[in-house]
Amino acid sequence: MTADGFTIWVTGPDPRALEACADGIAAQLAARRLPVETLDARTPGIDTLAGEGMDRRLAVVAGLLARHGVATVIALPASRAARDAARATLGRMIEVHVLGLGPVPAGHQAPERAEVEIAASEGAALDRVLHTLEVLGLVAPGEQSAYSEEEERAVIRRLKGFGYL
């Protein structure tokens, strides 16, 4: 694991669920004493980035934070192409797709290759995000694994299938 930071882009159809998920991920990273910054609709000054090209500006900010060892959790809407472009620019980025319970709003584009898909922003769901970061070498392993051996193999198969391992 290097001293470089990384980015977690949380996406999904429900803005409240995204913010709750981002808060949970940030809290878990902070509990591991990692520097973390969350960029969402509640971030002071985020409206100055709004408009055409916001996704590129978010990627620039996340890249600057990553150079200084900060884990950045983004929970703002962006097209699939924009998130893919951010991934290509940043390199050290994962997508967390928070599945919606109701109808998918117009304009939402689910990721084609989300490293993690979750239906809730609590407990085991957030543990899967941290475990994925561990498997990818973005964070040091925790003291104990929340996964059975079969679940561990499933995570590794998924990441290998995407070409990340």
C-alpha positions as CSV (number, residue, x, y, z in Angstrom):
1,M,0.0,0.0,0.0
2,T,1.4,3.4,-0.9
3,A,0.9,6.7,0.9
4,D,-1.4,7.9,-1.9
5,G,-5.0,8.4,-1.2
6,F,-7.9,7.0,-3.3
7,T,-11.4,7.8,-4.3
8,I,-14.7,6.1,-3.6
9,W,-17.5,7.3,-5.9
10,V,-20.9,6.3,-4.3
11,T,-23.6,6.2,-6.9
12,G,-27.3,5.2,-7.0
13,P,-30.8,6.6,-7.6
14,D,-31.5,7.9,-4.1
15,P,-29.5,11.0,-2.9
16,R,-30.3,10.4,0.8
17,A,-29.1,6.8,0.6
18,L,-25.9,8.0,-1.1
19,E,-25.2,10.5,1.7
20,A,-25.9,7.9,4.4
21,C,-23.6,5.4,2.6
22,A,-20.9,8.1,2.2
23,D,-21.2,9.0,5.9
24,G,-20.8,5.3,6.9
25,I,-17.8,4.7,4.7
26,A,-16.1,7.9,5.9
27,A,-16.7,7.0,9.5
28,Q,-15.2,3.5,9.0
29,L,-12.1,5.0,7.3
30,A,-11.8,7.6,10.0
31,A,-12.0,4.9,12.6
32,R,-9.0,3.3,11.0
33,R,-7.2,6.7,11.4
34,L,-7.2,7.5,7.7
35,P,-7.6,11.0,6.5
36,V,-10.9,11.2,4.7
37,E,-13.0,13.9,3.0
38,T,-16.5,13.6,1.8
39,L,-17.8,15.5,-1.2
40,D,-21.6,15.6,-1.4
41,A,-24.4,18.1,-1.6
42,R,-23.8,19.1,2.1
43,T,-20.1,20.1,1.5
44,P,-19.7,23.8,2.0
45,G,-18.9,25.5,-1.4
46,I,-19.7,22.4,-3.5
47,D,-22.2,24.6,-5.4
48,T,-19.2,26.5,-6.9
49,L,-18.3,23.3,-8.8
50,A,-21.9,22.8,-10.1
51,G,-22.7,23.0,-13.7
52,E,-21.3,21.7,-17.0
53,G,-18.1,19.8,-16.2
54,M,-18.7,19.4,-12.5
55,D,-17.7,15.7,-12.7
56,R,-14.3,16.7,-14.1
57,R,-13.8,19.3,-11.4
58,L,-14.7,16.7,-8.7
59,A,-12.1,14.4,-10.2
60,V,-9.5,17.1,-10.0
61,V,-10.3,17.9,-6.4
62,A,-10.2,14.1,-5.6
63,G,-6.9,13.8,-7.4
64,L,-5.4,16.7,-5.4
65,L,-6.6,15.2,-2.1
66,A,-5.3,11.7,-3.1
67,R,-1.8,13.1,-3.8
68,H,-1.8,14.2,-0.1
69,G,-2.9,10.8,1.1
70,V,-6.6,11.6,1.6
71,A,-9.4,9.1,0.9
72,T,-12.1,11.0,-0.8
73,V,-15.7,9.8,-0.8
74,I,-17.8,11.4,-3.5
75,A,-21.6,11.1,-3.3
76,L,-22.8,13.3,-6.1
77,P,-24.6,12.4,-9.3
78,A,-22.6,11.9,-12.5
79,S,-23.1,10.0,-15.7
80,R,-21.5,6.6,-16.2
81,A,-19.2,8.1,-18.8
82,A,-18.1,10.8,-16.3
83,R,-17.4,8.3,-13.6
84,D,-15.5,6.1,-16.1
85,A,-13.4,9.2,-17.1
86,A,-12.7,10.0,-13.4
87,R,-11.6,6.4,-12.9
88,A,-9.2,6.7,-15.9
89,T,-7.8,9.9,-14.5
90,L,-7.6,8.9,-10.9
91,G,-6.6,5.3,-11.2
92,R,-7.1,4.5,-7.5
93,M,-10.9,4.7,-7.5
94,I,-13.7,2.3,-6.8
95,E,-17.5,2.7,-7.4
96,V,-20.0,1.7,-4.8
97,H,-23.5,1.3,-6.3
98,V,-26.3,1.8,-3.7
99,L,-29.3,-0.1,-5.1
100,G,-32.6,1.8,-4.9
101,L,-35.8,0.3,-3.5
102,G,-38.2,2.1,-5.7
103,P,-38.3,3.1,-9.4
104,V,-35.1,4.3,-10.9
105,P,-35.3,8.0,-11.7
106,A,-34.8,9.2,-15.3
107,G,-31.1,10.0,-16.0
108,H,-29.6,7.6,-13.4
109,Q,-27.0,5.4,-15.0
110,A,-25.9,2.4,-12.9
111,P,-22.2,1.6,-13.2
112,E,-21.3,-1.3,-15.5
113,R,-18.5,-2.5,-13.2
114,A,-19.1,-1.3,-9.7
115,E,-16.6,-3.0,-7.3
116,V,-19.3,-3.1,-4.7
117,E,-23.1,-3.2,-4.9
118,I,-25.1,-2.7,-1.7
119,A,-28.7,-2.4,-0.8
120,A,-28.2,-0.5,2.6
121,S,-25.7,1.8,4.2
122,E,-25.3,-0.1,7.4
123,G,-23.2,-2.8,9.0
124,A,-22.3,-5.7,6.7
125,A,-22.9,-3.7,3.6
126,L,-20.3,-1.1,4.6
127,D,-17.9,-3.8,5.8
128,R,-18.0,-5.1,2.2
129,V,-16.7,-1.7,0.9
130,L,-13.9,-1.8,3.4
131,H,-13.0,-5.3,2.6
132,T,-12.9,-4.5,-1.1
133,L,-10.5,-1.7,-0.3
134,E,-8.3,-4.1,1.7
135,V,-8.3,-6.7,-1.2
136,L,-7.2,-4.0,-3.6
137,G,-4.5,-2.9,-1.3
138,L,-5.9,0.6,-0.8
139,V,-6.2,0.2,2.9
140,A,-4.4,-2.0,5.4
141,P,-6.3,-5.1,6.5
142,G,-8.4,-4.7,9.6
143,E,-7.9,-6.8,12.7
144,Q,-10.6,-9.3,11.9
145,S,-12.4,-10.3,8.7
146,A,-16.2,-10.0,8.7
147,Y,-16.3,-12.6,5.8
148,S,-16.4,-16.4,5.7
149,E,-13.9,-18.1,3.4
150,E,-16.6,-18.5,0.7
151,E,-17.5,-14.8,0.9
152,E,-13.8,-13.9,0.7
153,R,-13.5,-16.0,-2.5
154,A,-16.6,-14.4,-4.0
155,V,-15.1,-10.9,-3.5
156,I,-11.8,-11.9,-5.0
157,R,-13.6,-13.6,-8.0
158,R,-15.6,-10.4,-8.7
159,L,-12.5,-8.2,-8.6
160,K,-10.5,-10.7,-10.8
161,G,-13.5,-10.8,-13.2
162,F,-13.2,-7.0,-13.6
163,G,-9.4,-7.3,-14.1
164,Y,-8.5,-5.5,-10.9
165,L,-6.5,-8.4,-9.5
